[in-house]
Amino acid sequence: MSTGPRVSIAQELGEAELRALVARLEQGIAETAVGFTRGMIWVAGLFFALAGLFAIRTAWGIAAVVAAFGVGIVLLGRVAARRNSPGLMAPVVAAISVQPDRIVSIGHRTSSDSRGIFVTHWIEARTADRHLLVKANDDWKPLLDLLARRCPRAENSR
């Protein structure tokens, strides 16, 4: 007994759900890049302020080391913001939207402080040549479920 043509899991995601998923990913990408930049500015600013305080107290060696750490934070923050820029992430979002078979893996990651009090949730999607990373604290589970439904062939590392 035939039940008719099978609809793939990727096709079961409705147009409204797909639009919401793509909009949420685009919003998350922009927020993630801005977050890396903002965090870099705050932390580097703290290091430069400390370097200034040590310079006022004529502790030149310590001021130079602290300022060097500040420069390192700036460089690291710029790399993180650039690697997660909306322009570089657009091909992954396009693949999710138009060609979900190109997504090779999706996953959920967390980062936190040493005591595990301030936990940040991240959603990740990969094509063969690009990597998408989106900060998604409160809605990580529904977002990951939508991605899993949209990209059923992707390896899922929850």
Secondary structure as GFF3:
##gff-version 3
##sequence-region A 1 158
A	DSSP	alpha_helix	9	12	.	.	.	ID=ss1
A	DSSP	alpha_helix	15	56	.	.	.	ID=ss2
A	DSSP	alpha_helix	60	83	.	.	.	ID=ss3
A	DSSP	alpha_helix	86	98	.	.	.	ID=ss4
A	DSSP	three_ten_helix	100	102	.	.	.	ID=ss5
A	DSSP	beta_strand	105	111	.	.	.	ID=ss6
A	DSSP	beta_strand	120	126	.	.	.	ID=ss7
A	DSSP	beta_strand	131	135	.	.	.	ID=ss8
A	DSSP	alpha_helix	140	150	.	.	.	ID=ss9
A	DSSP	beta_strand	155	157	.	.	.	ID=ss10
###
